[in-house]
Amino acid sequence: MNTVTLNELKAIPALENVPDDQLEWLIAVGETVDFEEGTRIFDKGNPLDKTYVILEGRMRICAEQNGKMREVTVLKQQTITGYLPFSRAVNTFAYGEAIEKCRAHLVLKDKIDEGIKLHYELTAALVHTMTSRVRDFTSQQQQNEKMFALGKLSAGLAHELNNPASAISRGASALQDQIKNLPEIFKEVAALSIAPEKIDTINHILVNKTKQTNRPVLTMMQRADLEDNLSDWLADHDIKDFNIAENLAEFGFTTEDLEHMNSCTPQPKLVSVLDWMSNYLLQEKMVSDIKESSARISELVNSVKTFTHMDRDTDKQLLDIHAGIRNTLTMLNYKLRKGNIQVQEDFDLNLPQVKALAGELNQVWTNMIDNAIDAMEANGSGILTIRTQLDREFVCVYIKDNGVGIPPETQSKIFDPFFTTKDMGKGTGLGLDVVTRIIRQHSGTVKVASVPGNTEFTVCFPLIDN
C-alpha cells in the first residue's frame, strides 16, 4: 500500500489551510489502508473509534429504514468521515462498505483527541467537517421522514377519496336510470285530470317534505315500523310496488300524507302520482348524495393543499395552531376509523396565533398522531384526546392516547435517531427525532409522560417569538 503524502492531504478542500507540520503529524499517527471492492469497512454498532480520510475510491453508508437496508450516502475521495473532534456519538449507526477499490488514511480516536490540544487549525478543520456533515445529514434525514410520512398518508387518503368517488359514480348511474323512466311517467301523469287546486296541494306536500331541514332522525326500528305502515297502506289500495314505501319513508311521509294525496287524485290513478313522486324523491336523494360526496372530496383536496403548501414559505408566519391539527386529523381519518379510534377535541379557540412554518408543524402532528394510533392498535379501539391551552407565555398542545404505553426504560430513547419500537416495515425510527428538531427550531419543547393506558405528549411554543 502507498502511504498518504502531504500533497494528497493538501489537495483535500477541508484540509487545504491546515499548516504542513500538523498534516505531517496526522500522517505520522495514522496508517494508510486499502479496501477491496465489497469489503465491509465497519458494521452498525461498532465503536466509533477511527477517523477515515478517503484518498481514492468510494464508500457507501447504509442504514436500516422502514425495515430495509437503504443507502444513506456515498462518500467519494477527499471526504473525511468516522470519528471527529467533540462528537458525542459512541457507536456507528450504519454500516460502511467499499463500492469500488478504496484507499483511506485511518487515525485512531485517541490520537485525534490528542491533536485537539496540539493542533488548533487541524482541529478547527475537522470540527467544520463535522458540522457540515451534521447539517447535510439532518436535511436528508428530515426529507426521508417527510416522504415516509406522506407515503403513510397517501394510503389512507386513497381510501378516503375512493369512497365518495365511488358514491358519485353509483349515484350518477342510478340517476341516469331514473331519468330514463321520466317520459313514461310523464305520459301517465299528463293523462290525469286533476283540478289545479288539487295539484297545488300535492305539490305543497312534496315541496315541504323535500325542503324539510328539521326532519327527525329515526332509529332502525322506527324506520322499519314506518315503512311497514306505508306498505300496508299501499297494499290496502292495491299498489304492489313496495319500493315506493322505502322512498316515502326516507323523506318522512306518513299514512296521513298518503290519505291527503289520495283525496286529491282521481280513482284509481293514485299509483301514477305515487310513481312520479317516488321517482322525484329518489332523484332528489341521489343528487343530495352526489353533492355530499363531492363536498367530501373537495374537503380532502383542500386539506391536502393546506397540509403541503406551507413548505413554500421560507419565513415563519403567524398561524392558528388548530388548523394544522384538524387538517392532519382529516388526512389520517381513514386510519382512525380503521382502528376504531374516537377523537376528543378540547381546544381553546381563543389561543393567540403562533409564529411557525405550518408545513413543518403538520409533520409534527402527523408523526405524533400516527404514533398514538399505532399505540392503540393492539387494543382494537381507543380514545385520542387532543387538548390546547395557554400556559403563561406558552401555547401548549397535549396529545394523549390510551394505548399500551411506553416502558420506562424506553422513554429516554424515543427521541433518538433510528430508534423505533414498531415492527419491521412500520417505522423509520426518525419520526420523533424529526419532531424534536422541528420543535427546537421553533424554540419550543416536547416531553412525554407514559404509563400503560395513558401516554401524553406535551408540545409547547413560546409566544415571545411572536
C-alpha positions in Angstrom: 0.0 0.0 0.0 1.1 3.6 -0.6 1.4 5.8 2.5 -0.5 9.1 2.1 1.6 12.1 1.1 1.4 15.6 2.3 0.3 16.8 -1.2 -2.6 14.4 -1.1 -3.9 15.8 2.2 -3.3 19.4 1.0 -5.5 18.6 -2.0 -8.5 17.9 0.3 -10.6 21.1 0.5 -11.3 20.6 4.2 -7.6 20.5 5.0 -6.1 22.9 2.4 -5.5 25.7 5.0 -4.0 23.4 7.7 -0.3 24.0 8.3 2.1 21.4 6.9 3.5 20.3 10.2 0.0 19.5 11.5 -0.7 17.4 8.4 2.6 15.6 8.8 1.6 14.8 12.3 -1.7 13.4 11.0 0.2 11.2 8.6 2.6 10.0 11.3 -0.1 8.9 13.8 -2.2 7.1 11.3 -1.9 4.3 8.7 -3.0 4.1 5.1 -5.2 1.1 4.3 -6.5 -0.4 1.0 -10.1 -1.9 0.9 -11.1 -4.1 -2.0 -14.5 -3.6 -3.6 -17.3 -5.1 -1.5 -15.2 -5.0 1.7 -17.3 -4.2 4.9 -15.3 -1.4 6.5 -17.4 -1.2 9.6 -20.8 -2.6 10.9 -23.7 -1.0 12.6 -23.0 -0.7 16.3 -19.2 -0.9 16.0 -17.3 1.5 18.3 -16.8 4.9 16.6 -13.1 4.9 17.2 -11.4 5.9 13.9 -11.3 8.8 11.5 -11.3 7.9 7.8 -9.7 10.2 5.2 -10.8 8.7 1.8 -8.0 9.2 -0.7 -9.2 7.1 -3.6 -12.4 5.2 -4.4 -15.9 5.4 -2.9 -17.5 4.2 0.3 -21.3 3.6 0.8 -23.1 4.1 4.1 -26.3 2.1 4.6 -28.8 2.1 7.4 -32.0 0.3 8.2 -35.0 2.3 7.4 -38.6 1.1 7.1 -37.5 -2.5 7.7 -35.0 -2.4 4.8 -31.3 -1.5 4.4 -31.2 1.7 2.5 -28.3 3.7 1.1 -27.9 6.9 3.3 -25.0 8.4 1.3 -22.0 7.7 -0.9 -18.7 9.1 0.3 -16.2 10.0 -2.5 -12.5 10.6 -2.4 -11.3 13.6 -0.5 -14.1 13.0 2.1 -13.4 12.8 5.8 -15.7 10.6 7.9 -15.9 8.5 11.0 -14.9 10.0 14.4 -14.4 13.7 14.5 -13.5 16.0 17.4 -16.2 16.7 20.1 -18.5 14.2 18.5 -20.9 12.7 21.1 -21.5 9.6 19.0 -20.2 6.4 20.6 -21.2 3.7 18.1 -21.8 3.7 14.3 -25.5 4.0 13.3 -25.0 2.2 10.0 -22.5 0.1 8.1 -20.0 1.2 5.5 -18.6 -0.8 2.6 -16.3 -0.1 -0.3 -18.3 0.0 -3.6 -15.0 0.2 -5.5 -11.4 -0.3 -4.6 -10.8 2.2 -1.8 -7.7 3.7 -0.2 -8.0 5.6 3.1 -5.9 7.0 5.8 -7.1 5.9 9.3 -6.4 7.7 12.5 -7.5 6.3 15.9 -9.8 8.4 18.1 -7.3 8.7 20.9 -4.8 10.4 18.5 -7.5 12.8 17.2 -8.3 13.7 20.8 -4.6 14.2 21.5 -4.4 16.5 18.5 -7.1 18.8 19.9 -4.6 20.0 22.5 -1.7 20.3 20.0 -3.0 21.4 16.6 -5.7 24.2 16.6 -6.0 24.6 12.7 -6.3 20.8 12.2 -8.9 20.6 14.9 -10.9 23.5 13.5 -10.9 21.9 10.1 -12.2 18.6 11.4 -14.9 20.3 13.5 -16.0 22.3 10.5 -16.3 18.9 8.6 -18.4 17.5 11.4 -20.8 20.5 11.5 -21.2 20.3 7.7 -21.9 16.5 7.9 -24.5 17.0 10.7 -26.2 19.8 8.6 -26.3 17.7 5.4 -27.4 14.5 7.3 -30.1 16.4 9.2 -31.5 17.8 6.0 -31.6 14.4 4.3 -33.0 12.7 7.3 -35.8 15.2 7.6 -36.6 14.8 3.9 -36.6 11.0 4.2 -39.0 11.1 7.2 -41.3 13.6 5.3 -41.5 11.2 2.3 -42.2 8.3 4.7 -45.0 10.3 6.4 -46.5 11.3 3.0 -46.4 7.6 2.0 -48.4 6.7 5.1 -50.9 9.5 4.5 -51.3 8.7 0.8 -52.5 5.1 1.5 -55.3 6.3 3.8 -56.1 9.3 1.5 -56.6 6.9 -1.4 -59.3 5.1 0.6 -60.8 8.4 1.8 -61.1 9.6 -1.8 -62.3 6.3 -3.2 -65.4 6.1 -1.0 -67.0 9.4 -2.1 -65.8 8.9 -5.7 -67.5 5.5 -5.8 -70.6 7.0 -4.3 -70.7 9.7 -7.0 -70.3 7.0 -9.7 -73.1 4.9 -8.3 -75.3 7.9 -7.8 -74.8 9.2 -11.3 -75.5 5.7 -12.8 -78.7 5.3 -10.7 -79.8 8.8 -11.5 -79.4 8.1 -15.2 -81.7 5.0 -14.9 -84.3 7.1 -13.1 -84.2 9.8 -15.8 -85.0 7.1 -18.4 -88.3 6.5 -16.6 -89.4 10.1 -16.8 -91.1 10.0 -20.3 -93.3 7.1 -19.5 -94.2 8.5 -16.1 -94.9 11.9 -17.7 -97.4 10.3 -20.1 -99.3 8.7 -17.3 -99.4 11.9 -15.1 -100.3 14.1 -18.1 -103.3 12.0 -18.8 -104.8 12.6 -15.4 -107.5 15.2 -15.0 -106.6 16.8 -11.7 -108.0 20.2 -10.6 -105.4 23.0 -10.3 -106.1 23.4 -6.6 -105.5 19.7 -6.0 -102.2 19.8 -7.9 -101.2 22.7 -5.7 -102.0 20.6 -2.6 -99.9 17.6 -3.8 -97.1 20.0 -4.8 -97.2 21.7 -1.4 -96.8 18.3 0.4 -93.9 17.3 -1.9 -92.0 20.5 -1.6 -92.4 20.6 2.2 -91.1 17.1 2.6 -88.0 17.6 0.4 -87.1 21.0 1.9 -87.7 20.0 5.5 -84.4 20.7 7.4 -85.5 19.5 10.9 -86.6 16.0 9.8 -86.4 13.7 12.8 -83.7 11.1 12.7 -85.4 7.7 13.1 -83.9 4.6 14.7 -83.7 1.5 12.6 -86.8 0.1 14.4 -88.8 3.4 13.9 -87.8 3.4 10.2 -88.9 -0.2 9.8 -92.2 0.5 11.5 -92.9 3.5 9.3 -92.0 1.5 6.1 -94.4 -1.3 7.3 -97.2 1.2 7.9 -96.7 2.7 4.5 -96.5 -0.7 2.8 -99.7 -1.8 4.5 -101.5 1.3 3.4 -100.3 0.9 -0.2 -101.4 -2.8 -0.2 -104.8 -1.8 1.0 -105.0 0.5 -2.0 -103.9 -2.2 -4.5 -100.4 -0.7 -5.0 -97.8 -3.5 -5.1 -94.6 -1.6 -5.6 -93.2 -1.5 -2.1 -90.1 0.4 -3.2 -92.4 3.4 -3.1 -92.8 2.9 0.7 -89.0 2.9 1.2 -88.6 6.2 -0.8 -91.5 7.8 1.0 -90.2 6.8 4.5 -86.8 8.3 3.6 -88.4 11.8 3.4 -90.7 11.3 6.4 -94.1 10.7 4.7 -96.8 9.2 6.8 -100.1 7.4 6.0 -101.9 10.7 6.7 -100.0 12.3 3.9 -101.0 9.4 1.6 -104.6 9.9 2.6 -104.4 13.6 1.8 -102.9 12.8 -1.7 -105.5 10.1 -2.3 -108.2 12.6 -1.8 -106.7 14.9 -4.5 -106.3 12.2 -7.1 -108.9 10.7 -9.4 -109.6 7.0 -8.7 -107.8 4.7 -9.5 -104.9 6.8 -10.6 -103.1 7.3 -7.3 -100.4 4.8 -8.4 -99.4 7.1 -11.3 -99.0 10.0 -8.9 -97.0 8.0 -6.4 -94.8 6.5 -9.2 -94.0 10.1 -10.3 -93.5 11.2 -6.8 -91.2 8.3 -5.8 -89.1 8.9 -8.9 -88.7 12.5 -8.0 -87.8 11.7 -4.4 -85.2 9.2 -5.5 -83.6 11.7 -7.8 -83.6 14.2 -5.0 -81.8 11.7 -2.7 -79.3 10.8 -5.4 -78.5 14.4 -6.2 -78.1 15.1 -2.4 -75.7 12.1 -2.1 -73.6 13.2 -5.1 -73.5 16.7 -3.6 -72.4 15.4 -0.2 -69.7 13.1 -1.7 -68.4 16.0 -3.9 -68.1 18.2 -0.8 -66.2 15.4 0.9 -63.7 15.2 -2.0 -63.4 19.0 -2.0 -62.7 19.0 1.8 -60.0 16.3 1.4 -58.3 18.1 -1.5 -58.3 21.4 0.4 -56.8 19.6 3.4 -54.1 18.2 1.2 -53.4 21.6 -0.3 -53.3 23.2 3.2 -51.2 20.4 4.6 -48.5 20.7 2.0 -48.5 24.2 0.6 -46.9 25.8 3.6 -43.5 24.4 2.7 -43.3 27.1 0.0 -42.9 29.7 2.8 -39.3 30.1 3.9 -40.2 32.5 6.7 -42.3 31.8 9.8 -45.9 33.1 9.6 -48.5 33.7 12.4 -51.0 30.9 12.2 -53.8 29.2 14.1 -52.4 26.0 15.5 -55.7 24.3 15.4 -55.9 24.5 11.6 -52.9 22.2 11.1 -54.1 19.7 13.7 -57.6 19.4 12.1 -56.1 19.0 8.6 -53.9 16.3 10.0 -56.9 14.5 11.5 -58.7 14.8 8.2 -55.7 13.2 6.4 -55.5 10.4 9.0 -59.3 9.9 9.2 -59.2 6.5 7.4 -56.6 5.1 9.8 -58.6 6.5 12.8 -61.8 4.8 11.6 -59.9 1.6 10.7 -58.5 1.5 14.3 -62.0 2.2 15.8 -60.5 5.3 17.5 -62.6 8.1 18.9 -61.2 11.6 18.7 -61.9 14.0 21.5 -61.0 17.7 20.9 -60.7 20.1 23.8 -59.5 23.2 22.0 -59.1 26.7 23.5 -60.2 28.6 20.3 -59.1 31.9 21.9 -55.4 31.0 21.8 -53.1 33.6 20.3 -51.5 32.7 17.0 -48.1 31.0 16.9 -45.2 32.1 14.6 -44.2 29.0 12.8 -43.7 27.1 9.5 -47.1 25.4 9.1 -45.7 22.7 6.8 -43.2 21.6 9.4 -45.8 21.7 12.2 -48.0 19.5 10.1 -45.2 17.0 10.1 -45.0 17.2 13.9 -48.8 16.5 14.2 -48.7 13.7 11.6 -45.9 11.8 13.4 -47.3 12.2 16.9 -50.9 11.4 16.0 -49.8 8.4 13.8 -47.7 7.1 16.7 -50.7 7.4 19.0 -52.9 5.5 16.6 -50.3 2.7 16.3 -50.0 2.5 20.1 -53.8 1.8 20.4 -53.8 -0.8 17.6 -53.3 -3.7 19.9 -56.5 -2.7 21.9 -58.8 -2.9 18.8 -60.1 0.6 19.7 -59.1 3.7 21.6 -59.6 7.3 22.6 -57.3 10.0 21.2 -57.6 13.2 23.2 -56.1 16.4 21.8 -56.1 19.5 24.1 -54.8 23.0 23.6 -54.3 25.7 26.2 -52.4 28.8 27.1 -49.8 28.2 29.8 -48.5 31.6 30.8 -46.2 32.6 27.9 -46.6 29.3 26.0 -49.2 27.8 23.7 -49.3 24.1 24.6 -50.7 21.1 22.7 -51.4 17.9 24.6 -51.8 14.6 22.6 -53.0 11.7 24.7 -53.8 8.1 23.9 -55.0 5.1 26.0 -52.7 2.6 24.2 -50.1 0.2 25.6 -47.8 2.9 26.9 -44.0 3.4 26.7 -41.9 1.3 29.0 -39.8 3.4 31.5 -36.5 2.0 30.1 -37.5 3.1 26.6 -38.8 6.7 27.3 -35.3 8.1 27.4 -34.5 6.7 23.9 -37.7 7.5 21.9 -36.3 10.8 20.7 -33.0 9.3 19.5 -32.5 8.9 15.7 -33.3 5.5 14.2 -34.8 4.2 17.5 -38.2 2.6 17.0 -40.3 0.1 18.9 -42.5 -0.6 15.9 -42.5 -3.8 13.9 -40.3 -4.0 10.8 -41.7 -2.0 8.0 -43.8 0.2 10.2 -41.3 2.9 11.3 -38.1 4.5 10.3 -37.0 5.5 13.8 -36.8 9.1 12.5 -40.2 10.4 13.4 -39.7 11.7 17.0 -36.2 12.7 16.2 -37.5 14.9 13.4 -40.3 16.1 15.7 -37.8 17.2 18.3 -35.6 19.0 15.8 -38.6 20.9 14.3 -39.9 21.9 17.7 -36.5 23.1 18.8 -36.2 25.2 15.5 -39.4 26.9 16.8 -37.8 27.5 20.2 -40.3 25.0 21.7 -40.2 21.9 23.9 -41.6 18.4 23.7 -41.9 16.0 26.6 -43.7 12.7 27.3 -45.3 11.1 30.3 -46.5 7.5 30.0 -47.9 4.6 31.9 -49.9 1.7 30.5 -53.2 3.1 29.2 -52.2 6.7 29.4 -49.5 8.3 27.3 -49.4 12.1 26.8 -47.0 14.2 24.7 -46.8 17.9 25.5 -45.6 20.3 22.9 -45.2 24.0 23.9 -44.3 27.0 21.8 -43.2 30.3 23.3 -45.2 33.4 22.5 -42.1 35.6 22.8 -41.1 34.6 19.3 -44.3 36.2 18.0 
